[in-house]
Amino acid sequence: MDCLDVADLLLSDEREDDPLVDQHVADCPSCAHIAQGLHRLDRVLTATLLIAPPFELQQRLAQIALDAAKPQTPPWWRQLSQVNLTQWFAQRPQMIAAQGLATVMLALASWQIFGWVSTFQPVVGDVGYAMELVAASPAVAYLGSFQIDFQSLGIWSVVGMIGWAVSENGPVGRRIAASGLKLP
């Protein structure tokens, strides 16, 4: 290895510890002088070029970083008070038709339930007979492997909660009633 190659390796940006270069620098006074000069120059430049920014600038930069780390929008539960449900449940022709259809279906279901309840008169002996029929029928296999459909349960729970919220006792129904809005 000659002095030109060693000087190029000493001046390279990504200098690696090479035992051959270290051996040459230890043996060659010219290359040792270059290595000492580069080491001294590196120390001087590092001390003069790397300065600490002023304390006020550090504080402003830290505040900017903290502000950027915070979420810009409030969480969804704080935005619920800003939702205008009266506009969302505005009386449109489709909504009126859906409400009418739901009313007719509810009336028919109520009428059927009322008719069933008025004709059904349970007797204590019927319970034992019914249990005997269930135990002897193939329905036992279905009851043993009964699985709850959580999706359907969840959807109907949401429908029930929406119905309660819009009712007279729910928060939306009270707000609509308090605003003086008259629904047909």
C-alpha positions in Angstrom: 0.0 0.0 0.0 1.5 3.3 -1.0 1.1 6.8 0.5 -1.4 8.1 -2.1 -3.8 5.2 -1.3 -3.5 5.8 2.4 -4.1 9.6 2.0 -7.2 8.8 -0.1 -8.5 6.4 2.5 -7.8 8.9 5.4 -9.7 11.7 3.5 -12.7 9.5 2.6 -16.0 10.3 4.2 -16.6 6.7 5.3 -13.3 5.8 6.8 -13.2 2.3 8.1 -10.6 0.9 10.6 -8.2 -1.0 8.3 -5.3 -2.7 10.0 -3.1 -2.2 6.8 -3.8 1.6 6.9 -3.0 1.8 10.6 0.2 -0.2 10.1 1.3 2.1 7.2 0.5 5.3 9.3 2.5 3.9 12.2 5.5 3.1 9.9 5.4 6.2 7.6 6.2 9.6 9.2 4.6 11.5 6.3 1.3 9.6 6.5 1.4 9.9 10.4 1.8 13.7 10.0 -1.2 13.8 7.6 -3.3 11.7 10.0 -2.5 13.9 12.9 -3.4 17.0 10.9 -6.7 15.6 9.8 -7.5 14.5 13.4 -6.7 18.0 14.7 -8.7 19.7 11.8 -11.7 17.4 12.6 -11.6 18.4 16.3 -11.4 22.1 15.5 -14.2 22.0 12.9 -16.4 20.0 15.1 -16.0 22.4 18.0 -16.6 25.5 15.8 -19.3 24.3 13.4 -21.6 22.5 15.9 -23.2 25.2 18.1 -26.2 24.9 20.4 -29.2 26.9 19.2 -30.4 29.7 21.5 -32.7 28.6 24.4 -35.7 30.6 23.0 -35.4 28.8 19.6 -35.2 25.4 21.4 -38.4 26.3 23.4 -40.2 27.4 20.2 -39.2 24.2 18.3 -40.2 22.0 21.3 -43.6 23.8 21.4 -44.1 23.3 17.6 -43.3 19.6 18.0 -45.8 19.2 20.9 -48.5 21.0 18.9 -47.9 18.8 15.9 -48.1 15.7 18.1 -51.5 16.6 19.5 -54.6 15.5 17.5 -56.2 18.4 15.6 -59.8 17.2 15.9 -61.5 16.4 19.2 -62.6 12.8 19.9 -65.9 11.6 18.5 -67.7 11.7 21.8 -67.1 15.4 22.2 -68.4 16.0 18.7 -71.8 14.4 19.5 -73.2 17.6 21.0 -72.6 19.3 17.6 -74.7 16.9 15.6 -78.0 18.3 14.4 -80.4 15.4 14.5 -83.5 17.5 13.7 -82.0 18.1 10.2 -81.0 14.5 10.0 -84.5 13.3 10.8 -86.2 15.9 8.6 -89.5 14.9 7.2 -88.9 13.7 3.6 -91.4 11.7 1.5 -89.2 8.6 1.9 -89.1 9.0 5.7 -92.9 9.6 5.9 -93.5 6.4 3.8 -91.0 4.4 5.9 -92.7 5.6 9.1 -96.1 4.8 7.7 -95.0 1.3 6.7 -93.5 0.8 10.2 -96.7 1.9 11.8 -98.8 -0.5 9.8 -96.4 -3.4 10.5 -96.4 -2.5 14.2 -100.2 -2.4 14.3 -100.5 -5.8 12.5 -98.0 -7.4 14.9 -99.7 -5.9 17.9 -103.1 -7.2 16.7 -101.7 -10.7 16.2 -100.0 -10.7 19.6 -103.2 -9.4 21.2 -105.2 -12.2 19.5 -102.7 -14.8 20.5 -102.7 -13.6 24.2 -106.5 -13.5 24.3 -106.8 -17.1 23.1 -104.0 -18.7 25.1 -104.9 -19.8 28.5 -102.0 -21.7 30.1 -102.8 -24.6 32.4 -100.2 -25.9 34.9 -100.4 -29.4 33.4 -99.5 -28.0 29.9 -96.0 -27.1 31.0 -95.1 -30.7 31.9 -96.7 -32.0 28.7 -94.8 -29.5 26.7 -91.5 -30.5 28.3 -92.2 -34.1 27.5 -92.9 -33.3 23.9 -89.7 -31.2 23.6 -87.6 -34.0 25.2 -89.0 -36.6 22.9 -88.8 -34.6 19.7 -85.9 -34.0 17.4 -85.9 -30.3 18.5 -83.5 -31.3 21.4 -80.7 -31.6 18.8 -81.5 -28.1 17.6 -81.7 -26.6 21.1 -78.4 -28.3 22.0 -76.6 -26.7 19.1 -78.3 -23.3 19.4 -76.0 -20.5 18.4 -76.7 -16.8 18.9 -76.5 -14.7 15.8 -74.5 -11.8 17.3 -74.8 -9.7 14.1 -78.5 -9.8 14.1 -78.6 -9.2 17.8 -76.4 -6.2 17.4 -78.4 -4.7 14.6 -81.7 -5.1 16.4 -80.1 -3.6 19.5 -79.0 -0.6 17.5 -82.5 -0.3 16.0 -84.0 -0.4 19.6 -81.6 2.2 20.8 -82.4 4.5 17.9 -86.1 4.0 18.5 -85.7 4.9 22.2 -83.6 8.0 21.4 -86.3 9.3 19.0 -89.1 8.5 21.4 -90.7 11.0 23.8 -88.4 9.8 26.6 -85.2 9.7 24.6 -82.8 12.6 24.3 -83.6 13.4 20.7 -87.3 13.2 21.3 -87.1 15.6 24.3 -84.9 18.0 22.3 -87.4 18.0 19.4 -90.3 18.5 21.8 -88.4 21.3 23.6 -87.6 23.1 20.3 -91.3 23.3 19.6 -91.1 21.3 16.3 -94.4 19.7 15.5 -94.2 16.4 13.7 -97.2 15.2 11.6 
